[in-house]
């Protein structure tokens, strides 16, 4: 019985985490990331990214938001650029 309750609790926490992760808006993410000039500062401000893509020394960190994505380019240890996408733009790319 306690195993079932523990499993159910874990599932509920995971579902809540997914909902909370998507409840942040692009504007919230951008505001929280202001002043983050390194990968450590960015991760401290926003947490782990939803996706990381790498090409040589360049990393693209993508954070999912309720109204699209916020993408940061990181070269070496420096955050060099940010961009946003909307849900409509994702559909156009497919």
N, C-alpha and C positions, 0 to 999 in steps of 0.2 A: 504494500500500500504506500509506504513512504517513498519507494522508488518511483512509483507512478506520479505521486505529487511532485517530487523533485523534477522529473522529466517535464511535467506540465508547466512548472514554474520556469524552467529554462526556456521552453518554447515561448511562453508569454513574454519573458524578458527580451528574447531575440526579436519577436514581432514588435514590441514597443520600441526597441532600438532602431529598427528599420523605419518605423513611422516617424520617429523623432529626427532621424537623419534626413529624411525628405521634407521635413517641415521647415527647414531653414531656407530662406530665400537667397537669391544671388546677391541682393543688396546687403543682407546680413553677413554673408561670407566675405564680401569685399570690404565691408566696414571693419570686421574683425581682423582682416589680414593687413590692414594699413600699418605701415611701419615695419612689417616683416621683410627683412632684407636677405635672410638666409633660410635654408631648408629647415633648420632647427626651430627658428622663430616662427616660420609658417606652420609647421606641425604643432608647435605649442599653441598657436592661436586657433587653428582649425581642426586639429586632430589628424588622424590618418586619412589620406585621400581615398576616394572611392576606386580610383584606377591610377596606375603609374605606367607610362610608356617610356622606354629608353631608346635613344639612338646615340651611341658613343657617349660623350660627356653631357649630352642634353637629356633632361628628363621632363616629361609633361605630366603634371599632377592634375587630375580632374576631380573636382568635388561636385557631387550631385546636389541639386537644390530643388525646391518644390516648383520653381518656374524656369528650370533649365540647368545648365552646368556653368561652373567657373573653372577655367583652365589656367594654370600657372606654368610657365617655362622656367626651368632651373638649369643653369649652366654652371658646372662645378658645384659650388656651394651657394651661389647667388641666385636669388629670385629675380629674373630679368623682365618678365612680361606677364600680364594677365589678360584674359579674354573671357567673354561670356557667350553662351549659346542659349537659344530658346528652344522649347519643345518643337516648334514649327521648323526650325532649322535642321533638327535631327531628321525629321521626316523627309525634308528636301534632299538630304545627303544620301538617302537609301536608294 
